[in-house]
Amino acid sequence: MNEMSQECLELIEKALLNLVRGLSTEASFKAAVRELGIRVEGCYQTYFRVLRALPQVKRLYPLLNRRRQIEEALKQDINPKLALPTWIKERLLPLLGEEGLNGLFTHYPWARVNELKISVEEITLDLRERGVPFQQDPQFPFLLKLRDPPSTLPHVKEGTLIPQDRASVLAVSVLDPKPGETILEVGSSPGVKTSLIQQLTRNSSQVVAVDISKKRIELQKELMKKWSVENVHLVQGDGINFWVRRADKIFMDAPCSNSGTINVDPSIPLRLKRNDVVRLKILQARLLRRALELGIPTVYVTCSLFPEEGEFQVERYQDYLIPIRTGSPGYRRSKVWLRVARTFPHLDGSEGFFLAKLDFRKEETIDPTPQLQGSRE
């Protein structure tokens, strides 16, 4: 390997150690750059490819040391059946089928025109003049499907174009925010969905945006200014214990396994453990119970492909469900499958989301023992 490749290899080795410590894909690499004091152009993209193939390499060549694993990962053609931990593959195959599993890593770059700063016509004209290939989404004309990641476009730096997955846009559309409404957003940072809420209402709704992380709240504050988003009240707090006097709607972006983002975050198969799903579904259940106590209409969202974090959670509230007429239906053997929605990488080229809309203003009974078994057929 030449000197540049050697430096990249060292960066990736260090980044993998940071990943084991619990850092995200991006954070683990940035930390490696700081710790080693070196930068290599294109190395982050190489790191991304290594992460995608590493589980497959470990399965095929279990005796290789870390450095040899990295080198071998760059030679691999990815097979989802080999690139996923056994427990994830065994959970997803009955749900998604062969086609869904094989297309699990499918993803298109998406970006939303920030109509708080620029019109769709202005930005699409400019992109055409620059020779940037894109397609406008037929359901959401302000959403663009790109050929290449939008991060290098000047519009992103200017705040006129915001990277946002189609599944995320669909989730906000299900909320259907209206001018003048007060919306409680749980798990708001970094504020991409917040900004779309205000784009759809022309900054005329009031959003109480709650996130438990002070650091993420500070980031969201900066982005709201950059994107010309107004009437957002940022609160550092716990979504379970946070009280609000009045709200018209709750947008609950619940903490989850992020299994639906495997196609955009290759570290998920390396970091996610079975016990994480168990822990998170308990937290999700508490959040939904809190929304019920508040008696406020709620959109419940997880970027998860596991039914424990989706259909299973809302089955006990089936009498409160408002049918969603967009996206794909849920997993068929759930008794609420036609009243909830999902997005899938292999069908939509987006992240895998679960969406449910519940009107907790109703007086209904709750099924304390929901059951979900079998597969999506």
Sequence and secondary structure as in RCSB ss.txt:
>XXXX:A:sequence
MNEMSQECLELIEKALLNLVRGLSTEASFKAAVRELGIRVEGCYQTYFRVLRALPQVKRLYPLLNRRRQIEEALK
QDINPKLALPTWIKERLLPLLGEEGLNGLFTHYPWARVNELKISVEEITLDLRERGVPFQQDPQFPFLLKLRDPP
STLPHVKEGTLIPQDRASVLAVSVLDPKPGETILEVGSSPGVKTSLIQQLTRNSSQVVAVDISKKRIELQKELMK
KWSVENVHLVQGDGINFWVRRADKIFMDAPCSNSGTINVDPSIPLRLKRNDVVRLKILQARLLRRALELGIPTVY
VTCSLFPEEGEFQVERYQDYLIPIRTGSPGYRRSKVWLRVARTFPHLDGSEGFFLAKLDFRKEETIDPTPQLQGS
RE
>XXXX:A:secstr
  HHHHHHHHHHHHHHHHHHTT  HHHHHHHHHHHHT   TTHHHHHHHHHHHHHHHHHH TT  HHHHHHHHTT
    HHHHS HHHHHHHHHHHHHHHHHTTT    EEEE TTTS HHHHHHHHHHHT  EEE SS TTEEEESS G
GGSHHHHHTSEEE  HHHHHHHHHH   TT EEEEES TT HHHHHHHHHTTT SEEEEEES HHHHHHHHHHHH
HTT  SEEEEES TTT   S  SEEEEE     GGGTTT TTHHHH  HHHHHHHHHHHHHHHHHHHHHT  EEE
EE    GGGTHHHHHTTGGGB    SSB   TTSTTTTTSEE  HHHHSS   EEEEE TTS     SS    S 
  
